[in-house]
Amino acid sequence: MKKLFLILLLCSTGAFAQINPENIKIVRDKWGVPHIFAKTDPEVAYGLAWANAEDDFKTMQLTLLAGKGMVGRHKGKDGATVDYVVALLRCREVVEEQYDKALSPEYKALIEGYIAGINAYAAKHPEEVLVKGSFPTTPKEYTTSTVLSLSMISGVDVVLQKIFKEKVKTLDDFKAAGSNAIAVHSSKTTDGSSYLAINPHQPLEGPVAWYEAHLCSEEGLNVLGALFPGGPVIFVGANENLGWTHTVNYQDKVDVFQLEMNPVNKMQYKFDGKWETLEQKTVKLKVKMGAFTIPVKKVALWSKYGATIQTKQGTFSVRFSANQDIRGIEQWYKMDKARNFSEFYKAMQMTAIPGFNTIYADKRDTIFYVSNGKIPFRAEGYDWKNTIPGNTSKTLTTSFHPLKDLPQYVNPANGYLFNANHTPFNATGEKDNLKAKDFDQTMGYEVKDNNRSIRFQELFSQYDKISFEDLKRIKYDGQLPKGKLYFPANTDALFQLNSSEYTDIQPLIENLNTWDRKTNVESKGAAIFLVMLNYFTAELGKRGDMTDYTINKDEAVAAFRYVSSYMKEHFGRTDIALGDLQKLVRGDIEKPSWGLPDVITAMHTRPYKDGKLKVVQGESYIGLIKFPKEGLPEIETVLNFGQSTHADSPHFADQMDLYLSQKTKKMTLDKAEVMKTAVKTYSPK
């Protein structure tokens, strides 16, 4: 069987035959981070695939299976939903159409090298393959999976859920809940260097949890940073000259159209006065049901606008950019290799990545921020935030805004740029901020702030110039801002109760009233507030959108009584600290954790056990980078757990204490330094 697998592998891609693993060196440092050295970029990609598979092959396969339409064979009904969405969004079709003509030869060679590495690992370790017949995989199948991933990140899953009225399971593992990014110009720093803080808030485990790597070839690739399992390039990080990071942004990325259907033919819709026929395709799914795999057929519909769903409310089409351009990962590859701001900006001009704020700094005194997106030109006169009539070519979008149309800053006079998933019109000092009214309103940019953005401005206002240690203090700040808190509901009433009027909950009220709004593990006020947030999320969430709702006095009292009941039931007392309640968990390891939702050191939790809450998302990969005028950048990083998902690996949780103590590890782009301190060096074979 293993011999047959190898024969299929050799036939599937010429890249495998061309790449000699002996030419690739994987160098593991004391933290298990792979530094991959080879002559060519495709060889480095091969080594990255192998190293990532050694650490987390199982998670990598969750992404790869989508490209082959095999998630249902692994995860049953939930997985079959993913396979159906791939067909509904025509991810394979767009790859077939664009692969040969849209992608550069250099990028295709890189992907072929990467896929060869994955296939080679699967052939060597068949016992780790989750679904029989899923390997070898191909570059086109892999690209199909990346189109799906970028579609999900664009928010298409949320839209589909609304259309299906929650009958379609959302892909929670593919979601992001926030991020921070900071760039500081050399004119604002005490040592004359530029600074960059990479601080995305991702799930701590799963398909979009971070994996750290260093990629170095003789073809100009020398970049260190983080990627998602199965990613062939660095998504956030730094090379010898520059660095960048991303945060999630919330401009209007997805449009929903209601079709005007023919009352006597449910497969016909009116477009510019004529009846058009919906295209339909039968999707053959295979669903794991216990020990058996059951074949299921389902129809996927398509209109001029895109993927189409018929419900009792009507027939709706969904249109977005992520399944119209397959070059998203290639754009990151070009960003990895950019040597200066001009080359980086040229890569950004592809606008192939469908969203994300991008914040940048380099050694040549440039800081930059753009609220990036692949946003269509839309006709005025329609409410693009809501459902649009799908019966006229006036609403059929066919082209996209160039990068120059998007909100962006280069070297603002105040010397700093930041984003915390809030409006791009508060990115630096007040006088330098852009105005929302100056941009195409149909792009739908966010115009609100949040707790983190308010707190960032409080902190930046304290400094005339910032040292690297100041940057760390700002990045690791865990305090809510003064004044009104920007949660969906106004929480002022929680802090305005007279404790003497409520003897049963008096200690809790007094603890919250005297809370300094810090979220360290010792904080009792933070523990109370976290339980309250979960209470209101559940209670007010039943009422629908509670944006700008003000919690009243009776609701505040009810919340305190819930906290009292909850803490007594699970902890036997009401004076618990945040660290008693909130835990960072890795396998059998459980440790107290700081942070709350929407502080700079953000943490998001789910119920764990015995009333405790487990951190599942928030502070994840952290990179702090100093760009001196001469020499290589100084890089410090940390992961929330470690490089490996294998419980028996020394790198399963070896960064956990470093992370919880808010410290970092030194990293380098210097090959000689890497080799000097190497723990293990080997070729991927």
C-alpha positions in Angstrom: 0.0 0.0 0.0 2.8 2.4 0.9 4.6 1.6 -2.4 1.4 2.4 -4.3 1.0 5.7 -2.4 4.5 6.7 -3.5 3.8 5.8 -7.2 0.7 8.0 -7.1 2.6 10.8 -5.5 5.3 10.7 -8.1 2.7 10.9 -10.8 0.7 13.7 -9.3 3.3 16.5 -9.5 6.5 17.0 -11.2 7.7 19.2 -8.4 8.2 16.3 -6.1 10.6 14.7 -8.6 12.5 17.9 -9.0 13.0 18.7 -5.4 15.8 16.9 -3.6 15.0 17.0 0.2 18.8 16.7 0.8 19.0 20.3 -0.4 16.7 21.5 2.4 17.6 22.1 6.0 15.1 22.3 8.8 16.8 23.9 11.8 14.9 23.7 15.1 15.8 26.2 17.8 15.3 25.6 21.6 11.6 26.5 21.2 11.1 24.1 18.4 10.6 26.9 15.8 11.6 25.7 12.4 14.1 27.8 10.5 14.1 26.5 6.9 17.0 27.1 4.6 17.3 26.1 1.0 18.5 27.5 -2.3 15.0 28.1 -3.9 11.7 29.3 -2.6 9.9 26.1 -3.7 12.4 24.1 -1.7 11.8 26.3 1.4 8.0 25.8 0.9 8.6 22.0 0.8 10.5 22.2 4.0 7.8 24.4 5.6 5.1 21.9 4.7 7.1 19.1 6.2 8.0 20.9 9.4 4.4 22.1 9.9 3.1 18.6 9.3 5.5 17.2 12.0 4.0 19.6 14.5 0.3 19.7 13.4 -0.5 17.5 10.4 -4.0 16.8 11.8 -5.0 20.5 11.7 -3.4 21.0 8.3 -5.6 18.3 6.9 -8.8 20.0 8.0 -8.1 22.7 5.5 -6.8 20.4 2.8 -9.8 18.1 2.9 -12.1 21.1 1.9 -10.2 21.4 -1.3 -10.9 17.7 -2.1 -14.6 17.8 -0.9 -13.8 15.3 1.8 -14.6 17.0 5.0 -17.9 15.1 5.3 -16.0 11.8 5.2 -14.1 13.0 8.3 -16.6 15.1 10.3 -20.0 13.8 9.2 -22.9 16.2 8.7 -21.0 19.3 9.8 -18.1 18.4 7.5 -20.6 17.8 4.6 -21.8 21.4 5.1 -18.3 22.6 4.3 -18.1 20.4 1.2 -21.5 21.8 0.1 -20.4 25.4 0.6 -17.3 24.8 -1.5 -19.6 23.7 -4.3 -22.2 26.4 -3.7 -19.5 29.2 -3.8 -17.9 27.6 -6.9 -14.5 27.6 -5.3 -13.2 24.8 -7.6 -14.6 26.5 -10.7 -12.8 29.8 -10.1 -9.6 27.9 -9.5 -9.9 26.0 -12.7 -10.7 29.3 -14.5 -7.9 31.4 -13.1 -5.1 29.1 -12.0 -3.0 29.1 -15.2 -3.6 32.7 -16.3 -3.9 34.6 -13.0 -1.1 33.2 -10.9 2.6 34.0 -11.5 5.0 31.2 -12.5 7.0 31.9 -9.3 4.0 31.5 -7.1 2.8 28.3 -8.9 6.3 26.9 -8.4 6.2 27.7 -4.7 2.8 26.0 -4.3 4.0 23.0 -6.2 6.9 22.7 -3.9 4.7 23.1 -0.8 2.2 20.4 -2.0 5.1 18.1 -2.8 6.3 18.5 0.8 2.8 17.7 2.2 2.4 14.7 -0.1 5.8 13.4 0.8 5.0 13.7 4.5 1.7 11.9 4.0 3.4 9.1 2.1 6.0 8.7 4.8 3.3 8.7 7.6 0.2 7.1 6.2 -1.0 6.2 9.8 -1.5 10.0 10.3 -3.8 10.5 7.3 -7.3 11.2 8.5 -9.3 10.2 5.4 -8.4 7.3 3.2 -7.7 8.5 -0.4 -7.2 12.1 0.5 -3.5 12.0 -0.6 -1.8 12.8 -2.8 -3.4 16.3 -3.1 -2.8 18.8 -5.9 -1.9 22.5 -6.2 -5.4 23.2 -7.6 -7.1 21.3 -4.8 -5.0 23.3 -2.3 -5.9 26.6 -3.9 -9.6 25.6 -3.7 -9.2 25.3 0.0 -7.6 28.7 0.3 -10.5 30.3 -1.7 -12.9 28.8 0.9 -10.8 30.0 3.8 -10.6 33.6 2.5 -14.4 33.5 1.8 -15.1 32.5 5.4 -12.8 35.2 6.8 -14.7 37.6 4.6 -17.9 36.8 6.6 -19.7 34.7 4.0 -20.6 32.0 6.5 -22.5 34.6 8.7 -24.5 35.7 5.6 -25.3 32.1 4.6 -26.4 31.4 8.2 -28.8 34.3 8.1 -30.2 33.2 4.7 -30.7 29.6 5.9 -32.1 30.9 9.2 -29.4 29.1 11.2 -29.9 25.8 9.5 -26.3 26.0 8.2 -23.7 25.4 10.9 -21.2 28.3 11.1 -17.5 27.5 10.8 -16.6 28.8 14.3 -13.0 27.5 14.0 -12.4 29.8 11.1 -13.4 33.0 12.9 -11.3 35.8 14.4 -12.6 38.1 17.2 -10.2 41.0 17.1 -6.6 42.1 16.9 -4.2 45.0 17.7 -1.5 46.5 15.5 0.9 49.4 16.2 3.6 51.1 14.1 5.8 53.9 15.5 7.9 56.1 13.3 11.5 56.7 14.2 10.7 60.4 14.9 8.5 59.3 17.8 11.0 56.8 19.4 13.7 57.5 21.9 16.4 55.5 20.1 15.6 56.6 16.5 14.4 53.1 15.4 10.9 52.3 14.0 8.8 49.9 16.0 6.1 47.4 15.0 3.8 45.4 17.3 2.2 42.3 15.9 -0.8 41.4 18.1 -3.5 39.4 16.3 -6.3 37.9 18.5 -7.0 34.5 17.0 -8.3 31.2 18.3 -5.6 29.6 20.4 -6.1 26.2 18.7 -7.5 24.9 15.4 -7.3 25.9 11.7 -6.6 29.6 12.3 -4.3 29.3 15.3 -0.8 30.7 14.7 2.3 28.6 13.7 5.7 30.3 13.8 8.4 29.8 11.2 11.5 31.4 9.6 11.8 31.0 5.8 15.1 31.7 4.1 16.2 31.0 0.5 18.9 32.2 -1.8 16.2 33.8 -4.0 15.6 36.8 -1.7 13.3 35.2 0.8 14.2 35.8 4.5 11.2 36.3 6.6 10.1 35.3 10.1 6.6 35.4 11.5 3.4 33.4 11.7 1.0 31.5 9.5 -2.0 29.3 9.8 -1.6 25.5 9.7 -1.3 24.7 6.0 -0.2 28.2 5.0 2.7 28.2 2.5 4.0 31.7 3.4 4.2 34.1 6.3 1.0 36.0 6.9 2.3 38.4 9.6 5.9 39.0 10.4 9.2 40.7 9.3 12.0 40.4 6.8 15.4 42.1 6.8 13.9 45.5 5.9 10.3 45.7 6.9 7.4 44.1 8.8 3.6 44.1 8.8 0.6 42.8 10.7 -3.1 42.6 10.2 -6.3 43.2 12.1 -9.8 42.3 11.1 -11.8 45.1 9.5 -15.5 45.5 9.0 -16.2 47.3 5.8 -19.0 45.9 3.6 -17.4 42.8 2.0 -20.5 40.8 1.1 -23.7 41.7 -0.8 -27.0 39.9 -0.6 -29.5 40.2 -3.5 -33.1 39.1 -3.5 -34.1 37.7 -6.9 -37.5 38.5 -8.5 -38.7 35.0 -9.3 -41.1 33.8 -12.0 -44.4 32.9 -10.3 -44.9 30.0 -12.6 -41.3 28.8 -12.8 -39.3 28.8 -9.6 -36.0 28.3 -11.6 -36.4 31.6 -13.5 -35.6 35.1 -12.2 -36.1 38.5 -13.8 -33.0 40.5 -14.9 -33.2 43.7 -16.9 -36.8 42.8 -17.9 -36.0 39.3 -19.1 -36.4 35.9 -17.5 -33.1 34.2 -16.8 -32.7 30.5 -15.7 -30.8 29.6 -12.6 -27.9 27.4 -13.2 -28.0 24.2 -11.1 -25.4 21.6 -10.2 -25.9 18.4 -8.4 -23.3 18.1 -5.6 -22.4 14.6 -4.6 -21.5 14.5 -0.9 -20.2 11.7 1.2 -21.1 11.8 4.8 -19.6 9.8 7.6 -22.3 8.2 9.7 -20.8 6.0 12.4 -18.7 3.3 10.7 -20.3 4.0 7.3 -19.9 6.7 4.6 -23.3 7.6 3.1 -23.7 9.2 -0.3 -25.9 12.3 -0.4 -27.0 14.5 -3.3 -27.8 18.2 -3.0 -28.4 20.9 -5.5 -26.3 24.1 -5.7 -27.8 27.1 -7.5 -26.1 30.0 -9.3 -27.4 33.3 -10.7 -25.6 36.2 -12.4 -24.9 37.5 -8.9 -23.4 34.3 -7.6 -24.3 31.5 -5.1 -28.0 31.3 -4.7 -30.3 29.9 -2.0 -34.0 29.4 -2.1 -36.0 29.8 1.2 -39.5 30.4 2.3 -38.7 34.1 2.4 -37.6 34.2 -1.2 -34.6 33.5 -3.4 -31.3 35.2 -2.5 -27.9 35.4 -4.2 -24.6 36.2 -2.4 -21.8 38.1 -4.1 -18.4 38.9 -2.7 -14.8 39.2 -3.8 -13.0 36.2 -2.1 -14.4 33.7 -4.7 -13.6 36.0 -7.6 -9.8 36.2 -7.2 -7.5 33.3 -6.2 -4.3 35.4 -5.8 -4.7 36.1 -2.0 -1.9 33.8 -0.9 0.3 35.0 -3.7 -0.1 38.6 -2.4 1.3 37.5 0.9 4.2 35.8 -0.8 5.0 39.1 -2.6 4.7 40.9 0.7 7.1 38.4 2.3 9.7 39.2 -0.4 9.3 43.0 -0.6 12.5 44.8 0.1 11.1 48.3 0.6 7.9 50.3 0.9 7.5 50.7 -2.9 7.6 46.9 -3.4 5.3 46.3 -0.4 2.8 48.8 -1.7 2.9 47.3 -5.2 2.1 43.9 -3.6 -0.8 45.6 -1.8 -2.1 47.0 -5.0 -3.1 43.5 -6.1 -6.0 43.9 -3.6 -6.3 40.1 -3.8 -6.6 39.7 0.0 -10.3 40.4 0.5 -10.0 42.3 3.8 -7.9 43.1 6.8 -6.3 46.3 8.0 -2.6 46.2 7.3 -0.1 48.1 9.4 3.5 48.4 8.3 6.9 49.7 9.5 10.4 49.5 8.0 14.0 50.5 8.6 13.8 53.4 6.1 11.5 55.6 8.2 8.1 54.6 6.7 5.1 53.6 8.7 1.9 52.8 6.8 -1.7 51.8 7.4 -4.4 50.8 5.0 -7.9 49.5 5.7 -7.5 47.0 2.9 -10.3 45.2 1.1 -11.4 44.1 -2.3 -14.5 46.2 -2.5 -16.7 46.5 -5.6 -17.8 49.8 -7.2 -21.4 50.0 -6.2 -24.2 52.1 -7.6 -25.5 54.9 -5.4 -29.1 55.0 -4.3 -29.2 51.5 -2.8 -28.9 50.4 0.9 -25.9 48.2 0.4 -25.8 47.3 4.1 -29.0 45.4 3.6 -30.7 43.2 0.9 -30.4 44.6 -2.6 -32.8 44.0 -5.5 -31.3 41.4 -7.8 -33.2 42.2 -11.0 -31.2 44.9 -12.7 -27.7 45.2 -14.1 -27.5 48.5 -12.1 -26.8 46.4 -9.0 -24.6 43.8 -10.6 -21.1 44.7 -9.5 -18.3 43.9 -11.9 -15.2 45.8 -10.9 -13.3 46.8 -7.7 -11.9 49.8 -6.1 -8.1 50.2 -6.5 -5.9 50.5 -3.4 -5.7 54.2 -3.7 -9.4 54.6 -3.0 -9.1 52.9 0.4 -8.5 54.8 3.7 -4.7 54.9 4.3 -1.9 56.7 6.1 1.8 57.2 5.4 4.0 58.8 8.0 1.4 60.9 9.9 2.9 63.9 11.7 2.0 62.3 15.1 4.4 59.5 14.4 2.3 56.5 15.2 -0.5 54.3 13.7 -2.7 51.7 15.3 -5.8 49.7 14.8 -7.9 47.6 17.2 -10.7 46.5 14.9 -12.3 49.9 15.2 -12.9 52.7 12.7 -10.0 53.5 10.3 -10.8 57.1 10.9 -9.1 57.0 14.3 -5.7 55.7 13.5 -3.3 58.3 14.8 -3.3 61.8 16.4 -6.6 63.6 16.0 -5.4 66.3 13.6 -4.0 63.6 11.2 -7.1 61.3 11.1 -8.9 60.8 7.9 -12.6 61.8 7.6 -15.2 59.2 6.7 -17.2 61.6 4.6 -14.2 61.8 2.1 -14.7 58.2 1.1 -17.2 56.3 -1.1 -20.0 55.6 1.4 -21.0 52.4 -0.4 -17.8 50.8 0.8 -19.4 50.7 4.3 -16.5 51.4 6.5 -16.8 51.1 10.3 -17.1 54.5 12.0 -17.2 53.4 15.7 -14.5 53.1 18.3 -14.2 50.3 20.9 -12.6 50.0 24.4 -9.2 49.1 23.0 -9.1 52.1 20.6 -10.0 54.5 23.4 -7.5 53.0 25.7 -4.8 53.1 23.0 -5.3 56.8 22.6 -5.2 57.3 26.4 -1.8 55.6 26.5 -0.3 57.3 23.4 -1.3 60.7 24.8 1.1 60.1 27.7 4.2 60.1 25.6 6.1 62.7 23.6 8.5 59.9 22.5 8.2 56.2 23.0 10.9 53.7 24.0 10.8 50.0 23.1 9.9 49.3 26.7 7.1 51.8 26.5 5.8 50.0 23.4 5.7 46.8 25.4 3.8 48.5 28.2 1.3 49.7 25.8 0.9 46.4 24.0 0.6 44.5 27.3 -1.8 47.0 28.9 -4.8 45.1 30.4 -7.0 48.0 31.6 -10.3 49.2 30.4 -10.5 52.9 29.6 -12.0 55.6 31.7 -15.6 56.7 31.3 -18.3 54.8 29.3 -17.4 51.3 28.3 -18.0 50.4 24.6 -19.7 47.1 24.9 -22.8 46.5 22.8 -25.0 47.6 25.8 -24.2 50.6 28.0 -23.0 49.1 31.3 -23.0 52.4 33.4 -25.7 51.2 35.7 -23.5 48.4 37.0 -21.2 51.0 38.6 -24.0 53.2 40.0 -25.7 51.0 42.5 -25.7 52.0 46.2 -24.3 49.0 47.9 -26.1 49.7 51.2 -29.5 49.2 49.6 -28.7 45.6 48.7 -27.2 43.8 51.7 -27.3 40.4 49.9 -25.0 41.5 47.2 -23.2 44.4 49.0 -19.7 43.0 48.9 -20.0 42.4 45.1 -21.2 45.9 44.4 -18.4 47.4 46.5 -15.8 45.3 44.8 -17.0 46.4 41.4 -17.3 50.1 42.4 -13.7 50.1 43.6 -12.4 48.1 40.7 -9.4 49.9 38.9 -10.5 48.3 35.6 -7.4 46.3 35.4 -7.6 42.6 34.3 -4.7 40.9 36.1 -5.2 37.5 37.6 -5.5 38.9 41.1 -8.4 41.2 40.2 -11.7 40.5 41.9 -13.5 43.3 40.0 -12.5 41.7 36.7 -13.9 38.3 37.8 -17.3 39.9 38.7 -17.3 41.8 35.4 -16.5 38.7 33.3 -19.4 36.7 34.8 -21.6 39.7 34.2 -20.5 40.0 30.5 -21.4 36.3 30.0 -24.8 36.8 31.8 -25.7 39.8 29.6 -24.5 38.2 26.4 -26.9 35.3 27.1 -29.8 37.4 28.4 -29.7 40.4 26.1 -28.7 38.2 23.2 -32.2 36.6 23.3 -33.6 40.0 22.3 -31.6 40.4 19.1 -29.3 43.4 18.4 -28.7 45.2 21.6 -26.3 47.9 20.1 -26.6 51.1 22.2 -29.0 49.5 24.6 -28.7 50.9 28.2 -28.8 48.4 31.0 -31.3 49.6 33.6 -31.1 49.5 37.4 -33.3 46.4 37.8 -31.2 44.5 35.2 -28.0 45.6 37.0 -29.3 44.2 40.3 -30.3 41.0 38.6 -26.9 40.7 37.2 -25.2 41.0 40.6 -27.5 38.4 42.0 -26.6 36.1 39.2 -22.9 36.6 39.9 -23.5 35.9 43.6 -25.4 32.7 42.8 -22.8 31.6 40.2 -19.8 32.1 42.4 -21.3 30.5 45.5 -22.4 27.5 43.5 -19.1 26.9 41.8 -16.5 28.4 44.2 -18.3 28.5 47.6 -17.6 32.3 47.9 -18.0 35.5 46.1 -14.5 37.1 46.5 -12.8 35.1 43.8 -10.1 36.6 41.6 -10.0 36.5 37.8 -7.3 33.8 37.9 -9.6 31.5 39.9 -12.2 31.8 37.2 -10.4 32.1 34.0 -7.9 29.5 32.9 -5.4 29.0 30.0 -5.6 25.2 29.3 -3.4 23.0 27.3 -4.0 19.3 27.6 -3.8 18.5 31.3 -2.1 21.9 32.1 -4.4 24.5 33.6 -3.1 28.0 34.7 -4.7 31.3 35.8 -5.0 33.8 32.9 -5.3 37.6 32.7 -7.4 39.6 30.2 -11.0 40.3 29.4 -12.8 40.9 26.1 -11.9 44.2 24.5 -8.9 45.2 26.7 -5.7 45.4 24.7 -4.7 42.0 26.2 -8.0 40.6 25.1 -9.2 37.2 26.1 -12.4 35.3 25.1 -13.6 32.3 27.0 -16.0 29.4 26.9 -17.3 27.3 29.8 -14.7 24.8 31.0 -15.5 22.8 34.1 -16.6 23.4 37.7 -17.7 26.9 36.8 -14.3 27.8 35.4 -13.9 29.4 32.0 -11.3 28.4 29.4 -9.6 30.9 27.2 -10.2 29.9 23.6 -9.4 33.1 21.7 -7.5 36.4 22.0 -3.8 37.1 22.6 -2.1 34.5 20.5 1.1 35.1 18.4 2.9 38.3 19.6 5.7 39.9 17.7 7.6 43.0 18.9 10.0 44.4 16.3 12.6 47.1 16.3 14.0 48.4 13.0 17.3 50.2 13.5 18.7 52.2 10.6 21.5 49.6 10.2 21.6 45.9 10.6 18.9 43.3 11.0 15.7 44.0 12.9 15.5 43.0 16.6 12.7 40.6 16.9 10.9 39.3 20.0 8.0 36.8 19.8 5.9 34.4 21.8 3.1 31.9 21.2 0.3 31.1 23.6 1.3 27.4 23.9 4.1 26.1 21.7 5.0 24.9 18.3 3.6 21.4 18.5 0.1 20.0 19.0 1.4 16.7 20.2 1.1 16.2 23.9 4.3 14.2 24.1 6.4 16.9 22.5 8.6 19.2 24.6 7.2 22.1 22.6 3.5 21.3 23.4 3.3 24.0 26.0 6.9 25.3 26.6 6.0 28.9 25.8 3.0 29.0 28.1 4.7 30.4 31.2 6.6 32.9 29.1 3.3 34.0 27.5 1.4 34.2 30.9 4.2 36.3 32.4 4.0 38.6 29.4 7.5 38.0 28.3 9.0 37.1 24.9 11.8 35.1 23.4 14.5 36.5 21.1 14.4 35.5 17.5 16.7 36.3 14.6 16.9 36.4 10.8 20.6 35.8 10.9 21.4 32.3 9.6 24.7 32.2 11.3 23.1 33.0 14.6 20.4 30.4 14.0 23.0 27.7 13.2 25.1 28.6 16.3 22.2 27.9 18.7 20.5 25.1 16.7 19.1 22.2 18.7 18.4 20.0 15.8 19.2 20.1 12.0 17.9 17.7 9.5 16.4 17.3 6.0 12.7 16.6 5.4 12.8 12.9 4.5 
